[in-house]
Every structure is written in structure tokens, then in C-alpha cells.
Amino acid sequence: MTGTSMPRSFAVGLIGQGVGPSLSPEMHEREALRQGLRYVYKTIDLTEDLTGAGHLRQLLDFAIELGFDGLNVTHPVKQVMVPLVDRLSPKVEAIGALNTILIEDGVTTGHNTDVSGFAEALRDGLPEVSLESVVLLGAGGAGTAVAHALSDLGAKEVYVVDHDVSRADKVVASLQRAGSGAVVSALEPGQAPELLREATGLVNATPVGMAAHPGMPVDAAHLHDGLWVVDIVYRPLMTELVRAATARGCRVVSGAGMAVHQAADAFELFTKSPADRSAMFADFDALVAHEVDTPGPRP
């Protein structure tokens, strides 16, 4: 008896806090459907007491045992997961944070598609923008990835601002190890207003603005029309920072670009198939249409 062979199936997941609203499952599964793949994407939402290395090690072991093809990793465990995987890509070795784990024959390899995702988003949304002086808010896993992306893009000065200056110092050290040509400084939040007066760009890589962490990472009074602004938060898409920066005449990029490009990069790692990025952007637009169909300034 002859029959048609079934397409290869994939099982992946997302580990982090507050991942319920994530659009990653829908974006991955829609792209897989277009390609005729069987693909299941699950979320694992961690409570505060389950973000330690011990529990994450268990989750990784379960994923291997259950035959998962990979995992995406998000706030606040992008750095905690690094020593738990078997192998690291050169970029993860340099920055000390991962957001994607590929599982092949029981062997785990850490990758970081936040770096490439942010770089592509900035090139798409703000081509030929000035990278003379950029204020980067947040020195966690995402902030570290953004710092390296800015360096790769040719930023001259990067000011890494974090309430824990020791974390910002680690970002500076990671850029120095990578041979960055940028002048990088670690600073406290209280120094941000003065920096923003002369800065050409601002990136929010903190959780502030997320559905679970509403608010503004900086006072809107410190924004000006000579500043470009990128907020990597995309749930909600129209964060308070995005709205305030748009209203003040800044050139603004929302978290959509990074969200789609990093998802496409991860999809390609998991499936070894090229992603249709244009279609994935259309999917994203459809999924957030209700969020942007509201009164107020738009980026």
C-alpha cells in the first residue's frame, strides 16, 4: 500500500515571565502552515520563584526528553540559561545572553537572534540614521544584544543605563571583549536626562512598557525632535514611550520590526527553511491591528 509521507513535525516553546500575550506562537505556526509543516509552539510562563538555574535545567531536560526541536528564551532568563546549554554560538559567547536554543540529537546550542533582529529592524525602520550618540536603557539580556547590534552597525558612542550599574559594566566589558569600536559607558538612570539632550538616539530595552510592566522608562519631557527612538517592547505595540516620542516629533520604531525579524531568524534555525518575512510582517500587522486602530499619534 502506498501513501503520501507526512511532513516533518516540529515542537518548540517559549520560556519566560509574562509570555502569555506573546505573538511568537502565532507567527511561527502561521509561517509553518504556509510551508506545509506540522508545527506546535507552546509557552512556558514562569513565576518569580521558578526562574533559577535549577528549574530551568529541569525544563531543558524535559524539552530534550519530549523531543522538542528548540526553545525561545525571554525576560528574565536570557543570561541564566547560557551555562545550561551544551554549545554556544560565537555571538552568545561574546555577549553572555541567548534567546534561542536549538536541540539536535539531544545536544543543545544557544543562539541569539535578538542581535540580528534588532539590527534588521533599525536598518528597515530608520535607514541611514545617525548613530553618533545612543542612550540604551536596560542592561539585561535584551539590552546586551541591542548594545552589540548597535556596535555592529557602527555606533560611535553608546551609553548603557541601568539601575544596577554592575550589569551595565558587564555590557561594557562584553563589547570590549568583542573588539567593539564604540566608546561605551555604564551609567545610572539619573544621568539619562542630561545624556538625552545631546543624544541622537534612544533605545528602550527594559521591560517597562510591557503589559505586565506599564509605564515610561524615561520622562517624556526629556524627549526632543532631534532624537530617534526605538522601543523593543511589542506587547502592547503602542507603548507609552512610542506614543510620547511620536507626539514630540521623534522618528520612532516600535517593537514590531525586532519581534518579526528575531522570530524569522529563530524559525529558520529550528526548521532549516527560509522564512517569508514579508508574510510574517503581514501576520504581525493582522494580529495587532486592534491595538493600533485607536486615536492618538502613530509612529
C-alpha positions in Angstrom: 0.0 0.0 0.0 1.4 3.4 -1.0 0.7 6.6 0.7 1.8 10.2 0.9 4.5 10.8 3.6 3.6 13.3 6.3 5.7 16.4 6.5 8.3 16.7 9.3 6.8 17.8 12.6 8.3 20.4 14.9 7.8 21.1 18.6 9.2 24.4 20.1 8.4 26.5 23.1 8.9 29.9 24.7 10.3 30.2 28.3 10.0 33.4 30.3 7.8 35.6 32.5 4.6 37.2 31.2 4.8 35.3 27.9 1.0 34.8 27.7 0.5 37.7 25.3 3.5 36.8 23.1 2.8 36.7 19.4 5.7 34.2 18.8 3.5 31.1 18.8 1.1 32.6 16.2 3.9 33.9 14.0 5.8 30.7 14.0 2.7 28.5 13.4 1.4 30.6 10.6 4.7 30.6 8.8 4.9 26.8 9.2 1.4 26.4 7.8 2.4 28.4 4.7 5.3 26.0 4.3 3.2 22.9 4.8 5.0 21.9 8.0 3.4 20.4 11.2 4.5 22.8 13.9 3.5 23.3 17.5 4.7 26.2 19.6 3.9 26.3 23.4 4.6 28.9 26.0 6.0 28.2 29.5 5.2 31.1 31.8 7.5 31.2 34.8 6.6 32.6 38.2 9.2 34.6 40.1 10.2 31.6 42.2 10.9 29.4 39.1 13.5 31.5 37.3 16.5 29.9 38.9 19.0 27.7 37.1 17.8 24.5 38.8 14.3 24.7 37.5 15.5 25.9 34.1 17.8 22.9 33.9 14.8 20.7 34.5 12.8 22.4 31.8 15.6 22.0 29.3 16.0 18.3 30.2 12.2 17.8 29.8 12.3 19.5 26.4 15.1 17.2 25.2 13.3 14.1 26.5 10.0 15.1 24.9 11.6 15.6 21.6 11.4 19.4 21.3 13.4 20.9 18.3 14.1 24.1 20.2 13.2 26.8 22.6 12.9 30.6 22.6 14.0 32.3 25.8 13.0 35.7 27.0 13.0 38.0 30.1 14.3 37.4 32.7 16.3 34.2 32.0 18.3 35.0 28.8 21.5 35.1 30.8 20.7 32.4 33.3 20.2 29.9 30.5 23.7 30.4 29.0 25.7 28.0 31.2 22.9 25.4 30.9 23.4 24.6 27.2 26.0 22.4 25.7 27.3 24.7 23.0 27.2 28.4 22.3 27.3 30.4 19.1 30.2 32.9 18.8 27.7 35.8 19.4 26.3 34.2 22.6 29.9 33.6 23.8 30.6 37.3 23.2 27.5 38.8 24.9 26.6 36.2 27.5 22.9 36.1 26.7 20.8 33.8 24.5 17.2 33.9 23.3 17.1 30.7 21.1 18.1 27.2 21.9 18.4 24.6 19.1 18.1 21.0 20.1 19.6 18.4 17.8 20.1 14.7 18.8 19.9 15.7 22.4 22.6 18.4 22.1 21.6 22.0 22.9 23.1 25.0 21.2 22.5 28.6 22.3 21.9 31.3 19.7 20.9 35.0 19.9 18.5 36.2 17.2 17.9 39.4 19.2 21.1 40.9 17.8 20.3 40.2 14.2 16.6 41.0 14.8 17.3 44.5 16.2 19.9 45.3 13.5 17.5 44.4 10.8 14.7 46.4 12.4 16.8 49.5 12.7 18.0 49.2 9.1 14.4 48.8 7.9 12.8 51.4 10.1 15.5 54.1 10.3 17.8 53.7 7.3 20.9 55.9 7.5 20.0 57.1 10.9 22.7 58.9 13.0 24.5 56.6 15.4 26.7 59.3 16.8 25.4 59.0 20.4 22.9 56.4 21.5 21.3 56.1 25.0 20.5 52.4 25.7 18.1 51.8 28.6 18.5 48.3 30.1 21.5 46.0 30.6 19.7 42.7 30.8 19.8 40.0 28.1 17.9 42.1 25.5 19.9 45.2 26.3 23.2 43.3 25.9 22.0 42.1 22.5 21.0 45.6 21.4 24.3 47.0 22.5 26.2 44.5 20.3 23.8 45.2 17.4 24.5 48.9 17.7 28.2 48.3 17.8 27.9 46.1 14.7 26.0 48.8 12.9 28.8 51.3 13.6 27.6 53.3 16.7 30.2 55.8 17.9 29.1 56.3 21.5 26.7 54.0 23.5 25.6 54.9 27.0 24.3 51.9 28.8 21.9 53.0 31.5 20.6 50.6 34.2 19.5 50.9 37.8 22.2 48.2 38.5 25.4 49.8 37.2 27.2 46.5 37.7 25.0 45.0 35.0 25.8 47.9 32.7 29.5 47.4 33.4 29.2 43.8 32.2 27.7 45.0 28.9 30.6 47.4 28.5 33.0 44.5 29.2 31.3 42.2 26.7 31.7 44.9 24.0 35.3 45.4 24.8 35.9 41.6 24.6 34.2 41.6 21.2 36.6 44.3 20.0 33.9 47.0 19.6 35.0 50.2 18.1 32.3 52.2 20.0 33.0 54.3 23.1 30.8 52.6 25.7 29.9 53.9 29.2 27.9 52.4 32.1 25.6 54.9 33.8 22.8 55.2 36.3 19.2 56.3 35.4 19.7 59.7 37.0 22.2 60.5 34.3 19.9 59.8 31.4 18.2 63.2 31.1 21.4 65.0 30.6 22.6 62.5 28.1 19.4 62.7 26.1 19.8 66.4 25.5 22.7 65.7 23.2 21.9 62.1 22.1 20.9 61.2 18.5 19.1 58.0 19.5 17.3 56.2 22.4 16.6 52.5 22.7 14.4 51.1 25.4 15.5 47.5 26.2 13.9 47.4 29.7 10.6 45.6 30.4 9.0 49.0 31.2 6.1 49.4 28.8 5.2 45.7 28.7 1.6 44.7 29.6 2.9 43.4 33.0 5.1 46.5 33.5 3.2 49.5 32.3 4.8 53.0 32.3 7.5 55.1 30.8 11.2 54.2 31.1 12.1 58.0 30.8 10.2 61.2 31.4 8.6 62.4 28.2 9.9 65.9 29.0 13.4 64.7 28.1 12.4 63.6 24.5 13.0 66.0 21.6 12.5 66.0 17.9 16.2 65.6 17.2 16.1 62.1 18.8 15.2 58.9 17.1 13.5 56.3 19.4 13.2 52.5 19.3 11.2 50.6 21.9 11.8 46.9 21.6 8.6 46.1 23.7 5.9 45.0 21.3 3.1 43.9 23.7 1.5 46.3 23.7 2.8 47.6 20.4 1.8 51.2 21.1 3.7 51.6 24.4 3.6 54.9 26.3 7.1 55.6 25.1 6.1 55.1 21.4 3.1 57.4 21.8 5.0 60.1 23.7 8.0 60.0 21.3 5.8 60.2 18.3 3.8 63.1 19.8 7.1 65.0 20.3 8.2 64.6 16.7 10.8 61.9 17.2 11.4 59.4 14.4 10.1 56.2 16.1 10.3 52.5 15.5 8.1 50.2 17.6 8.9 46.7 18.7 7.3 45.1 15.6 10.5 45.0 13.5 12.7 43.3 16.0 9.8 40.9 17.0 9.3 39.7 13.4 13.0 39.5 12.4 14.1 37.6 15.5 11.1 35.3 15.1 12.0 34.7 11.5 15.7 34.0 12.4 14.6 31.5 15.1 12.2 29.8 12.7 15.0 29.3 10.2 17.3 27.8 12.9 14.5 25.4 14.0 13.3 24.3 10.5 16.4 24.9 8.3 13.9 26.6 5.9 13.9 30.3 4.9 11.1 32.3 6.4 8.9 34.5 4.3 9.5 37.7 6.2 7.0 39.8 4.2 4.3 37.3 5.0 5.3 37.3 8.7 5.1 41.1 8.9 1.6 40.8 7.4 0.7 38.3 10.0 2.0 40.6 12.7 0.1 43.5 11.4 -3.1 41.5 11.4 -2.6 40.3 14.9 -2.1 43.7 16.3 -4.5 45.6 14.1 -6.9 46.2 17.0 -4.0 47.8 19.1 -3.1 50.5 16.5 -6.7 51.3 15.4 -7.0 53.8 18.2 -6.9 57.6 18.4 -3.6 59.2 19.0 -0.2 59.7 17.4 1.3 56.8 15.5 4.9 56.0 14.7 
